[in-house]
Structures are given as C-alpha cells and as structure tokens.
Amino acid sequence: MPNQTFFNLPNKKQQVITELAIAEFANNDYQNASITKIVKQAKIAKGSFYQYFEDKKELYLYLVDLANKEKLAFMQQAKAPESNMGFFPYLRWLFDVGTKFDLTHPALSQIINRAVYGDLPFREEVLATTQASSNEYLKQLVQNGIKQGDVANNINLDMAVFAINTLGEGLRHYIPAQLNLDTKQLAEKGVDASIDMEAINQIYDDLFQILEHGLGIDSNLSIRG
C-alpha cells in the first residue's frame, strides 16, 4: 500500500497520479511502464513519488487493489433483474455483471489482464490478491444461499468459496481457449465489444448447470459435448 504521505495529498492530486498510473500500466506491460513518464505528466518530482510509493511494484499492487475494489463495488451496486432471485441465478447474473465491468472499465480491467495473460514477475501474488478480495463477499452470498434453502447447509463454507473463486479464475483461461482468443493480444489490448458474448453466456450456463446440479448420474445433467 502507498505510504501515508500519498494519502496526505489533496484528493485531486491523488486522483491525477492514480489515473495517470492506471493509463500507463494499462497501455504498457509491467517492464515497460515508466514511472518517469507518470511523474512528468503529474508534474511532481521523482523523489516525491518515492515518498508516496516504495517502488514500481508497490504502485502496481495498489492499482490491482483499486481495480478489485472498483469491480466489487460495481457488482454490489448493480441492480438485479429480480428482487428475490435464488442463489444460483443471482450468482450466474453476477458473472454477467463482472463481464460488463470488464467491458465498461477497460483500463482497470487491463491492469488485471496483464497479470493473468502477460509475464508479470509477481503474477501469483497479484492473482492471490485478486482472489482474496472477493472471499468475504462470496462467503456472504453462500451464507445467504444456505438461509434461502438453495445451498446445502452441511457444506464446507470455505471450500465453497474456494471452488467458486477457482472456477471464476479458471474461466480467464478456459474462455480464451474455447473462443480461440489470443491471450497475448488480451494482455496487450484487453477485452473489447467484439467478443462473442453469446458464446461466453453459453459457457456460463454450462458451468452453472454443473454448479447447481453436480456431476452425479442422478443430477439429470445434459452436458454439451
């Protein structure tokens, strides 16, 4: 996290530095992102930057944390199509909301994409941070699902959260493979409006059929080949 000196800055100055940093890391891979360029555009001395952030890595991790918080807030503030949706339809809808965030907040989304699909030297740390940021929110959702009677009350709560998080992260690789998307291009340019949302929605539907009904022979699944 930034040093307290950063948070002591006026809000407008913090915002300028943050927005310039987001643009720089969204448009360049980690190695080529330039602190010199950021401070020049922000009109601050380079020495001042190192009073705010220890190094480039700390700045990047701050942006990752910001992207995760913005995405979570976006999902929490989104209005569900029905007021009393069951657990599985609601969680399925949240996957759509997450995709909408990626499309409507391309720069923030790209901060994470560069870690997922690029060659970030501390990639695993970023992915662990991203997953941890959603744990508490997912735990509350699963607990609500248990209260509603949609989720078995004897499940291991932590394992349920881990499974949902892991599946969500796995889709970041499964979807490009299924849609023949170039992950290098995703790292460089991010997700755009030309992506086949119908195909992605079918993947989500197939996943949630398995999540809700399981893999057992008595689950009456109709799995696409």
Backbone bond lengths (Angstrom), bond angles and torsions (degrees), N, CA, C in turn:
res aa  C-N    CA-C-N  psi(-1)  N-CA   C-N-CA  omega(-1)  CA-C   N-CA-C  phi
1 M - - - 1.465 - - 1.528 109.62 -
2 P 1.335 116.54 154.83 1.467 119.63 178.67 1.525 111.47 -61.70
3 N 1.322 115.32 159.14 1.458 120.22 173.33 1.526 109.42 -71.29
4 Q 1.317 116.05 160.49 1.461 120.70 -179.04 1.519 111.61 -59.24
5 T 1.333 117.21 -27.11 1.465 120.11 179.99 1.523 111.82 -60.04
6 F 1.333 116.19 -31.17 1.469 118.99 177.63 1.520 110.29 -67.58
7 F 1.322 116.25 -43.60 1.464 120.12 -178.18 1.528 112.08 -74.06
8 N 1.340 116.07 -14.71 1.465 119.35 175.36 1.529 112.01 -79.37
9 L 1.328 116.52 -13.72 1.463 120.04 177.65 1.529 110.49 -66.96
10 P 1.327 117.88 154.63 1.468 119.52 172.63 1.526 109.55 -57.03
11 N 1.320 116.46 148.20 1.464 120.85 -176.98 1.523 112.48 -55.90
12 K 1.337 116.35 -38.57 1.462 119.91 -178.56 1.524 110.85 -63.83
13 K 1.345 117.22 -39.17 1.465 120.80 179.59 1.520 110.58 -69.02
14 Q 1.327 116.51 -40.92 1.466 119.56 175.58 1.528 110.72 -57.98
15 Q 1.332 115.10 -44.11 1.466 120.50 -178.13 1.522 111.46 -63.81
16 V 1.322 117.30 -41.33 1.469 121.13 179.56 1.519 110.15 -61.68
17 I 1.320 116.96 -48.58 1.470 121.01 -179.03 1.521 110.33 -62.30
18 T 1.334 115.72 -43.96 1.470 120.28 -178.46 1.521 111.28 -64.01
19 E 1.329 116.90 -45.57 1.470 120.02 -178.19 1.529 111.47 -65.65
20 L 1.321 116.99 -38.26 1.467 120.14 176.91 1.524 111.21 -66.05
21 A 1.331 116.29 -38.52 1.462 120.45 179.18 1.524 110.79 -67.87
22 I 1.327 117.18 -40.77 1.467 120.72 177.59 1.525 109.80 -59.74
23 A 1.316 117.02 -46.76 1.464 120.94 -179.17 1.526 110.80 -62.21
24 E 1.328 116.69 -41.54 1.464 120.22 -177.82 1.531 111.78 -65.96
25 F 1.327 117.42 -44.15 1.460 120.68 -178.81 1.527 112.17 -77.71
26 A 1.319 116.71 -24.54 1.466 119.34 176.61 1.520 111.12 -74.11
27 N 1.329 116.41 -32.40 1.462 121.27 -175.37 1.526 113.89 -94.61
28 N 1.330 116.65 -8.55 1.461 120.78 -178.38 1.523 110.09 -138.86
29 D 1.330 116.84 149.35 1.451 118.00 174.13 1.525 109.12 -69.70
30 Y 1.325 116.41 168.68 1.457 120.84 -172.15 1.528 111.98 -57.52
31 Q 1.327 116.23 -44.30 1.455 119.72 -176.57 1.527 112.12 -62.99
32 N 1.325 117.12 -35.76 1.465 121.23 -175.16 1.527 113.93 -93.30
33 A 1.316 117.25 -11.06 1.468 119.61 176.97 1.532 108.68 -63.17
34 S 1.322 116.33 135.63 1.465 121.06 -170.66 1.528 112.55 -112.68
35 I 1.337 115.48 117.36 1.462 120.16 173.76 1.529 109.38 -66.08
36 T 1.338 115.90 -37.13 1.467 120.71 178.98 1.526 110.71 -57.40
37 K 1.315 115.85 -43.05 1.466 120.10 -179.99 1.527 111.10 -66.10
38 I 1.330 116.39 -40.63 1.471 120.73 -179.38 1.520 110.48 -62.40
39 V 1.342 116.64 -49.10 1.472 119.19 -176.13 1.531 111.12 -68.75
40 K 1.315 116.47 -32.85 1.465 119.36 177.77 1.525 110.73 -64.66
41 Q 1.344 115.98 -45.31 1.460 119.92 179.64 1.529 111.48 -68.74
42 A 1.333 116.30 -32.68 1.467 120.68 -179.97 1.524 111.96 -80.05
43 K 1.349 115.73 -10.62 1.465 121.93 179.75 1.521 111.53 61.09
44 I 1.353 113.92 47.44 1.462 120.23 174.06 1.524 108.10 -128.38
45 A 1.321 116.50 157.31 1.459 120.60 177.55 1.524 109.69 -72.68
46 K 1.325 116.12 148.44 1.457 119.10 179.62 1.526 111.06 -62.49
47 G 1.342 115.28 -33.31 1.465 119.23 177.15 1.514 111.70 -63.04
48 S 1.332 116.51 -33.41 1.468 120.14 178.10 1.518 110.40 -65.87
49 F 1.347 116.25 -38.51 1.472 119.68 179.00 1.516 110.60 -55.66
50 Y 1.336 116.65 -43.09 1.469 120.03 -176.73 1.522 112.55 -77.43
51 Q 1.333 116.49 -3.84 1.460 119.81 166.63 1.517 110.60 -84.96
52 Y 1.340 116.48 -21.54 1.461 121.82 -179.93 1.531 111.69 -91.60
53 F 1.334 115.52 -42.04 1.470 121.82 -177.53 1.525 108.97 -131.70
54 E 1.308 116.00 141.02 1.462 120.17 -178.75 1.526 111.32 -64.12
55 D 1.336 115.89 -41.65 1.462 120.04 -178.95 1.532 109.05 -163.62
56 K 1.311 116.13 -175.32 1.466 121.16 -177.99 1.525 111.64 -63.65
57 K 1.326 116.52 -37.45 1.461 120.12 179.73 1.524 110.93 -60.76
58 E 1.327 116.76 -43.87 1.467 119.36 -179.45 1.516 110.97 -62.98
59 L 1.332 116.86 -38.53 1.461 120.22 176.72 1.521 110.60 -62.85
60 Y 1.331 116.70 -44.78 1.465 120.11 -178.93 1.528 110.73 -63.09
61 L 1.326 116.99 -43.76 1.469 120.13 179.52 1.524 111.01 -64.19
62 Y 1.313 116.69 -33.41 1.469 120.25 175.28 1.519 110.30 -63.72
63 L 1.322 116.76 -41.54 1.469 120.91 179.10 1.525 110.96 -67.73
64 V 1.325 117.40 -37.22 1.469 120.99 176.15 1.525 109.61 -61.30
65 D 1.335 115.93 -46.16 1.465 120.45 179.19 1.525 110.32 -61.33
66 L 1.327 116.51 -41.53 1.462 120.85 178.72 1.525 110.77 -63.70
67 A 1.335 117.53 -43.55 1.465 121.51 179.70 1.524 110.38 -61.86
68 N 1.326 116.67 -43.32 1.461 120.55 179.41 1.527 111.49 -63.25
69 K 1.318 116.77 -43.38 1.464 120.64 -179.76 1.532 111.23 -66.43
70 E 1.333 116.36 -40.45 1.467 119.95 179.16 1.526 110.60 -64.33
71 K 1.327 116.64 -40.77 1.458 119.85 -179.86 1.526 110.52 -67.28
72 L 1.321 117.03 -42.25 1.464 120.17 178.99 1.523 110.27 -63.52
73 A 1.328 117.43 -43.28 1.469 120.80 178.56 1.522 110.73 -62.81
74 F 1.320 116.96 -39.55 1.465 122.19 178.19 1.523 110.24 -60.41
75 M 1.332 116.52 -42.78 1.463 121.20 -178.94 1.523 111.07 -70.23
76 Q 1.328 116.56 -39.33 1.466 120.06 -179.06 1.526 111.74 -69.17
77 Q 1.329 116.86 -30.40 1.460 120.87 -177.14 1.522 113.00 -88.67
78 A 1.328 116.35 -13.11 1.468 119.49 179.86 1.528 110.04 -65.45
79 K 1.309 115.94 143.16 1.460 121.00 -178.15 1.523 109.81 -93.61
80 A 1.332 115.25 119.25 1.462 120.31 -179.51 1.525 110.48 -65.83
81 P 1.336 117.72 147.18 1.469 120.31 -178.82 1.524 113.35 -66.07
82 E 1.333 117.16 -23.26 1.466 121.53 177.16 1.518 108.65 -131.71
83 S 1.311 117.06 144.15 1.464 120.72 -175.86 1.520 113.08 -73.94
84 N 1.317 117.96 -28.38 1.463 120.62 -176.62 1.529 111.49 -122.31
85 M 1.309 115.89 52.58 1.463 119.72 178.84 1.525 110.17 -70.40
86 G 1.322 116.65 143.84 1.452 120.97 174.93 1.519 110.10 -68.89
87 F 1.325 115.67 170.21 1.459 120.79 -175.50 1.519 112.26 -58.06
88 F 1.336 117.86 -50.14 1.461 120.59 -174.23 1.528 112.42 -70.02
89 P 1.343 119.71 -44.32 1.468 118.78 174.92 1.528 112.47 -60.57
90 Y 1.341 115.95 -36.73 1.463 119.38 -179.16 1.525 110.76 -68.24
91 L 1.346 116.60 -44.89 1.458 120.11 179.23 1.532 110.35 -64.38
92 R 1.328 116.02 -39.29 1.472 120.53 177.01 1.533 110.15 -60.84
93 W 1.324 116.39 -41.69 1.462 121.35 178.68 1.529 110.26 -64.35
94 L 1.336 117.62 -36.83 1.452 121.12 179.43 1.528 111.65 -63.32
95 F 1.335 117.12 -33.14 1.462 119.81 176.05 1.530 109.44 -61.83
96 D 1.333 116.70 -40.24 1.467 120.65 176.81 1.529 110.71 -63.48
97 V 1.336 115.90 -41.77 1.466 120.20 -179.68 1.525 109.99 -63.53
98 G 1.329 116.55 -40.30 1.463 120.22 177.91 1.514 111.64 -61.24
99 T 1.329 116.83 -40.26 1.465 120.73 177.43 1.527 110.37 -65.87
100 K 1.327 116.42 -38.98 1.467 120.27 178.51 1.525 110.19 -63.09
101 F 1.323 117.23 -38.14 1.470 120.13 177.11 1.528 110.08 -59.85
102 D 1.336 116.06 -46.03 1.461 120.16 -179.12 1.528 111.50 -58.77
103 L 1.323 116.30 -36.84 1.467 120.62 -178.11 1.524 112.60 -78.26
104 T 1.337 116.72 -30.74 1.467 120.15 -176.04 1.531 113.16 -97.62
105 H 1.333 116.93 -10.81 1.472 121.43 176.75 1.527 108.27 -128.58
106 P 1.339 116.78 63.80 1.463 120.26 -171.38 1.526 114.81 -60.57
107 A 1.327 117.84 -36.32 1.466 119.64 -177.46 1.526 111.25 -68.12
108 L 1.339 116.76 -47.42 1.462 119.91 178.62 1.525 110.88 -64.42
109 S 1.320 116.07 -42.00 1.460 120.32 178.42 1.521 110.92 -60.93
110 Q 1.329 115.63 -36.66 1.453 119.82 -177.91 1.526 112.55 -68.03
111 I 1.326 117.41 -28.58 1.465 121.02 175.94 1.527 109.57 -56.42
112 I 1.340 116.22 -44.70 1.466 120.94 179.26 1.526 110.44 -74.99
113 N 1.325 117.78 -40.39 1.466 120.72 -179.38 1.523 112.13 -56.73
114 R 1.321 115.96 -38.86 1.462 118.92 -178.60 1.529 111.16 -66.62
115 A 1.317 116.77 -28.45 1.470 119.65 175.72 1.517 110.74 -76.74
116 V 1.343 116.52 -40.81 1.467 120.88 -176.69 1.522 111.56 -70.40
117 Y 1.324 116.64 -45.60 1.461 120.61 -171.52 1.537 113.87 -105.66
118 G 1.319 117.24 -11.98 1.457 120.14 -177.97 1.514 112.33 -96.18
119 D 1.333 115.56 -159.61 1.463 120.72 -177.43 1.525 111.07 -117.03
120 L 1.311 116.33 43.92 1.460 122.02 177.86 1.532 109.36 -56.90
121 P 1.331 119.16 129.85 1.469 120.96 -176.29 1.526 114.50 -66.40
122 F 1.332 117.68 -21.00 1.468 120.32 178.07 1.533 109.58 -121.03
123 R 1.307 114.76 44.62 1.464 123.04 -175.30 1.523 112.39 -56.35
124 E 1.337 117.15 -47.79 1.466 120.20 -176.36 1.522 111.54 -62.36
125 E 1.312 117.18 -34.28 1.467 120.87 178.40 1.520 110.57 -64.76
126 V 1.329 116.17 -41.22 1.461 120.61 179.01 1.525 110.75 -65.87
127 L 1.334 116.81 -44.55 1.460 120.47 -179.13 1.527 111.07 -64.08
128 A 1.329 116.71 -39.61 1.468 120.12 178.24 1.526 110.60 -64.74
129 T 1.332 116.25 -40.06 1.468 120.87 177.84 1.522 111.02 -63.79
130 T 1.323 115.88 -42.41 1.461 121.23 -179.96 1.525 110.58 -62.78
131 Q 1.319 116.37 -43.85 1.458 120.06 -179.61 1.518 111.22 -67.24
132 A 1.330 116.78 -42.98 1.461 120.65 -178.34 1.523 111.87 -62.61
133 S 1.335 116.55 -31.30 1.465 119.86 -176.53 1.523 112.51 -64.32
134 S 1.319 117.46 -25.56 1.466 120.42 -177.20 1.528 113.05 -99.63
135 N 1.337 117.62 -4.01 1.462 120.30 -173.55 1.527 113.32 -58.44
136 E 1.330 116.19 -49.67 1.462 119.57 -175.49 1.523 111.29 -65.47
137 Y 1.333 116.38 -39.76 1.465 120.87 178.92 1.520 110.55 -63.10
138 L 1.325 116.63 -45.34 1.467 120.51 179.42 1.523 110.94 -65.60
139 K 1.311 116.50 -37.42 1.468 119.88 179.43 1.533 110.18 -60.93
140 Q 1.326 116.21 -42.09 1.468 120.04 178.30 1.530 111.04 -64.40
141 L 1.338 116.46 -39.52 1.462 120.23 179.32 1.535 110.63 -63.47
142 V 1.323 116.27 -44.53 1.473 120.07 -179.48 1.528 109.88 -65.42
143 Q 1.320 117.60 -41.40 1.470 120.51 177.98 1.520 111.10 -61.23
144 N 1.331 116.53 -39.42 1.468 119.98 176.21 1.520 110.63 -65.50
145 G 1.349 116.36 -37.73 1.459 120.40 177.33 1.511 112.23 -62.10
146 I 1.340 116.05 -36.86 1.467 120.46 177.28 1.528 110.06 -66.72
147 K 1.335 117.26 -43.75 1.457 121.33 179.86 1.526 111.48 -63.45
148 Q 1.337 116.45 -34.64 1.463 121.05 -179.98 1.523 111.90 -77.01
149 G 1.322 116.80 -12.73 1.459 120.00 -178.01 1.516 114.10 84.79
150 D 1.342 116.71 10.99 1.466 120.74 179.35 1.522 112.13 -87.57
151 V 1.317 116.56 -23.24 1.465 122.40 -176.97 1.522 108.17 -119.96
152 A 1.321 116.63 137.54 1.467 121.71 -179.43 1.522 110.30 -57.16
153 N 1.329 116.11 134.19 1.466 119.53 -175.46 1.524 113.38 -79.84
154 N 1.338 116.76 -2.73 1.465 118.89 -179.98 1.529 112.54 -104.93
155 I 1.336 117.19 12.40 1.453 118.93 -179.43 1.523 110.82 -74.71
156 N 1.308 115.73 158.50 1.455 122.26 171.52 1.532 106.94 -80.84
157 L 1.323 116.85 111.37 1.462 121.60 -172.81 1.530 111.81 -60.26
158 D 1.321 115.67 -45.27 1.467 119.10 -178.93 1.529 110.85 -64.24
159 M 1.329 116.45 -37.71 1.459 119.84 179.34 1.529 110.59 -68.12
160 A 1.324 116.97 -36.79 1.466 120.32 178.40 1.523 110.62 -63.07
161 V 1.335 116.65 -44.50 1.459 121.41 178.18 1.526 110.10 -63.72
162 F 1.323 115.97 -42.93 1.469 120.33 178.96 1.533 110.37 -60.69
163 A 1.325 116.76 -43.10 1.467 120.75 -178.24 1.530 111.10 -63.86
164 I 1.332 117.01 -45.33 1.465 120.72 -179.39 1.527 110.17 -64.28
165 N 1.336 116.05 -44.98 1.459 120.55 179.28 1.525 111.53 -61.68
166 T 1.327 115.23 -43.77 1.461 120.07 -177.71 1.524 111.22 -66.18
167 L 1.322 116.35 -41.26 1.463 120.01 177.31 1.524 110.95 -63.78
168 G 1.325 115.80 -42.16 1.462 119.45 178.59 1.514 111.94 -61.23
169 E 1.331 116.35 -43.58 1.461 119.83 178.55 1.525 110.96 -67.80
170 G 1.329 116.12 -37.42 1.455 119.90 179.91 1.512 112.72 -63.47
171 L 1.322 116.40 -31.10 1.465 120.15 178.68 1.524 112.15 -62.97
172 R 1.325 116.86 -24.87 1.462 120.15 178.74 1.523 111.24 -61.99
173 H 1.331 116.39 -23.61 1.463 120.52 177.91 1.533 111.41 -104.67
174 Y 1.340 115.67 -34.56 1.460 119.68 -178.67 1.527 111.34 -65.32
175 I 1.325 116.91 -45.25 1.467 120.49 -177.38 1.525 112.26 -62.23
176 P 1.338 119.50 -48.92 1.474 117.83 177.00 1.521 112.74 -58.51
177 A 1.347 116.99 -37.62 1.462 119.78 179.94 1.522 110.84 -65.78
178 Q 1.327 117.42 -41.32 1.458 121.41 -179.00 1.522 112.25 -71.26
179 L 1.311 117.28 -33.35 1.465 121.53 -176.84 1.534 112.52 -97.40
180 N 1.329 115.48 6.22 1.467 120.82 -179.58 1.529 111.92 55.33
181 L 1.327 115.33 43.11 1.455 120.64 177.85 1.529 109.37 -89.67
182 D 1.301 116.46 143.20 1.456 122.63 179.49 1.532 108.59 -81.68
183 T 1.340 117.07 110.63 1.463 119.85 -177.41 1.531 111.82 -65.63
184 K 1.326 117.32 -28.94 1.462 119.64 176.25 1.520 109.93 -64.71
185 Q 1.332 115.31 -40.45 1.467 119.67 178.34 1.529 110.51 -67.86
186 L 1.344 116.89 -36.49 1.462 120.21 176.88 1.522 110.40 -62.99
187 A 1.334 116.20 -37.66 1.459 119.95 178.36 1.522 111.23 -67.37
188 E 1.325 116.35 -33.43 1.459 120.34 -176.06 1.532 112.99 -87.42
189 K 1.345 115.89 -37.12 1.464 119.09 -172.82 1.521 114.45 -118.84
190 G 1.334 117.18 -16.16 1.450 120.09 179.51 1.518 113.44 81.27
191 V 1.324 115.42 -169.53 1.460 122.78 -179.14 1.522 108.64 -90.74
192 D 1.329 117.19 134.04 1.463 118.96 178.54 1.528 110.97 -122.79
193 A 1.322 115.99 178.08 1.467 121.86 -173.42 1.522 113.29 -69.95
194 S 1.322 117.33 -10.54 1.466 119.57 -179.15 1.525 113.12 -81.51
195 I 1.312 116.90 -5.73 1.457 120.54 -178.08 1.530 110.09 -63.14
196 D 1.323 117.05 145.81 1.464 123.22 -176.39 1.531 109.98 -78.09
197 M 1.326 116.13 90.84 1.466 120.35 -176.75 1.521 111.55 -68.62
198 E 1.317 117.92 -30.27 1.464 119.77 178.09 1.533 110.45 -62.05
199 A 1.324 116.46 -42.44 1.461 120.64 178.81 1.526 110.75 -67.28
200 I 1.321 116.77 -39.34 1.464 120.66 179.22 1.524 110.26 -65.51
201 N 1.325 116.79 -42.19 1.458 119.91 178.79 1.530 111.77 -63.35
202 Q 1.326 116.77 -35.19 1.459 119.17 177.41 1.527 110.42 -66.40
203 I 1.322 116.82 -37.72 1.465 120.78 176.36 1.526 109.96 -62.88
204 Y 1.328 116.35 -44.14 1.461 120.12 177.54 1.529 110.70 -60.81
205 D 1.327 116.70 -44.10 1.469 120.31 -179.64 1.529 111.10 -61.22
206 D 1.323 116.46 -43.69 1.469 120.03 179.39 1.519 111.11 -63.56
207 L 1.332 116.09 -40.94 1.458 120.12 179.53 1.520 111.18 -63.09
208 F 1.326 116.60 -43.67 1.460 119.14 -176.44 1.524 112.35 -75.44
209 Q 1.296 117.22 -23.34 1.453 118.75 172.23 1.531 109.70 -63.61
210 I 1.321 115.29 -40.17 1.460 120.11 177.97 1.524 110.75 -71.35
211 L 1.334 117.23 -43.33 1.457 120.68 -179.86 1.525 111.90 -59.01
212 E 1.317 115.84 -43.65 1.466 119.73 -174.97 1.522 112.69 -78.85
213 H 1.338 116.94 -37.42 1.463 119.25 -171.69 1.524 114.45 -109.78
214 G 1.323 117.51 -12.95 1.454 120.44 177.12 1.520 113.26 82.15
215 L 1.348 115.30 -176.32 1.458 122.55 -177.03 1.525 113.04 -105.52
216 G 1.315 116.51 -5.38 1.464 119.83 -176.41 1.517 113.07 -64.15
217 I 1.314 116.47 157.65 1.467 121.68 -176.42 1.522 111.68 -66.15
218 D 1.334 117.12 -21.58 1.457 120.42 -179.49 1.534 112.97 -91.06
219 S 1.333 115.32 5.89 1.469 118.11 -175.19 1.524 112.90 -84.62
220 N 1.355 116.79 -5.07 1.466 121.37 178.22 1.522 112.82 56.38
221 L 1.320 114.80 39.58 1.453 119.17 179.21 1.516 110.70 -79.56
222 S 1.297 115.03 147.22 1.443 120.78 171.07 1.518 106.08 -120.13
223 I 1.327 117.21 89.64 1.456 121.94 -171.96 1.520 109.28 -87.64
224 R 1.335 114.39 131.88 1.444 120.32 178.07 1.519 109.32 -71.02
225 G 1.318 116.63 141.83 1.454 120.25 -179.65 1.508 111.50 -82.21
